């Protein structure tokens, strides 16, 4: 991890609610930003923020998502998502995230990620797959 990893780091991204991000529980003409898509966009943004401050061979994995999806955003509208590093405990990072569309705040989230060494995780996964085949 680089010395630039510190609370207060921030990154924003504008997402357009496209067909793939929309749910249609209310009918085909009423697509809105789906909560699972919002969670995925938040995780992606937080990971990308961390990657800017990690060393080669490091990455991060999500460990917790505590989200409030507060308002619907219609398909075709954009959402600005802003993630801020709020706490760091060795390799554990906590982010405060806010999502807003052109009209209002649509979501709030606390997201946790853990910094890992990619090679060690790949080795661990390979071992688990091998053990799973023998079960």
C-alpha positions in Angstrom: 0.0 0.0 0.0 1.3 3.4 -0.8 1.6 6.2 1.7 -1.1 8.1 -0.1 -3.8 5.8 1.4 -5.5 8.0 4.0 -8.9 9.0 5.2 -10.5 11.7 3.2 -9.6 10.3 -0.2 -12.5 10.7 -2.6 -13.6 9.7 -6.0 -16.8 10.3 -8.0 -18.3 8.8 -11.1 -21.4 9.6 -13.2 -23.4 6.6 -14.1 -26.2 6.6 -16.7 -29.1 4.3 -15.7 -29.1 2.1 -18.8 -31.2 -0.9 -19.7 -28.8 -3.3 -17.9 -29.0 -1.3 -14.7 -32.7 -1.0 -14.6 -35.4 -3.1 -13.0 -38.9 -3.3 -14.4 -41.0 -4.4 -11.5 -43.6 -1.8 -12.3 -43.7 -2.6 -16.1 -41.5 -2.2 -19.1 -42.2 1.5 -19.4 -41.1 2.2 -15.8 -37.5 1.0 -15.6 -35.6 2.4 -12.5 -32.1 2.0 -11.2 -32.0 -1.4 -9.5 -30.5 -1.7 -6.0 -28.1 -4.6 -7.1 -26.8 -2.4 -9.9 -26.3 0.5 -7.5 -24.4 -1.8 -5.1 -22.2 -3.0 -8.0 -21.5 0.5 -9.1 -20.5 1.5 -5.6 -18.2 -1.5 -5.2 -16.6 -0.8 -8.5 -16.0 2.9 -7.7 -14.5 2.1 -4.3 -12.2 -0.6 -5.7 -11.0 1.8 -8.4 -10.3 4.5 -5.8 -8.2 2.1 -3.8 -6.4 0.8 -6.9 -4.9 4.3 -7.4 -3.2 4.0 -4.0 -2.2 0.3 -3.9 1.1 -1.3 -4.9 1.5 -3.7 -7.9 0.1 -7.1 -7.0 -2.4 -5.7 -4.5 -6.2 -5.4 -5.0 -9.2 -5.3 -2.7 -12.3 -7.4 -2.0 -15.6 -6.2 -0.7 -16.5 -7.4 2.8 -19.6 -5.4 3.7 -22.3 -3.3 2.1 -24.8 -1.3 4.2 -27.0 0.5 1.8 -30.1 2.7 1.9 -31.7 3.1 -1.6 -33.8 6.2 -0.9 -35.4 7.2 -4.2 -36.0 5.8 -7.7 -34.0 7.0 -10.6 -35.6 6.5 -14.0 -33.9 4.7 -16.8 -32.0 7.2 -19.0 -31.2 9.6 -16.1 -27.7 9.9 -14.6 -26.5 9.3 -11.0 -23.4 10.8 -9.5 -21.8 8.5 -6.9 -19.2 9.9 -4.6 -17.1 7.6 -2.3 -14.9 8.9 0.5 -12.5 6.9 2.6 -13.8 7.4 6.1 -11.6 4.9 8.1 -8.5 2.7 7.7 -7.6 -0.1 10.0 -4.4 -1.7 8.6 -5.7 -3.3 5.4 -9.4 -2.7 6.1 -11.0 0.3 4.5 -14.4 1.9 5.2 -16.1 4.2 2.7 -19.0 6.6 3.0 -20.8 6.8 -0.3 -23.6 9.1 -1.5 -25.5 8.8 -4.8 -27.5 11.7 -6.2 -29.5 12.1 -9.4 -30.4 15.5 -11.0 -33.3 15.8 -8.6 -32.3 14.3 -5.2 -30.2 12.0 -3.1 -31.0 8.5 -4.1 -28.7 6.4 -1.9 -26.3 6.3 1.0 -24.0 3.5 1.8 -21.2 2.4 4.1 -18.9 0.0 2.2 -16.0 -2.0 3.6 -13.1 -3.4 1.5 -10.0 -5.4 2.5 -6.7 -5.0 0.7 -5.3 -8.4 -0.5 -2.3 -9.7 -2.3 -3.7 -11.0 -5.6 -1.2 -13.9 -6.0 -2.1 -15.2 -2.5 -5.8 -15.0 -3.2 -5.4 -16.8 -6.5 -3.5 -19.6 -4.7 -6.1 -19.8 -2.0 -8.9 -20.1 -4.6 -7.0 -22.8 -6.5 -6.6 -24.8 -3.3 -10.3 -24.4 -2.5 -11.3 -25.5 -6.0 -9.1 -28.6 -5.8 -10.5 -29.4 -2.4 -14.1 -28.9 -3.7 -13.5 -31.4 -6.5 -12.5 -34.0 -4.0 -15.6 -33.6 -1.8 
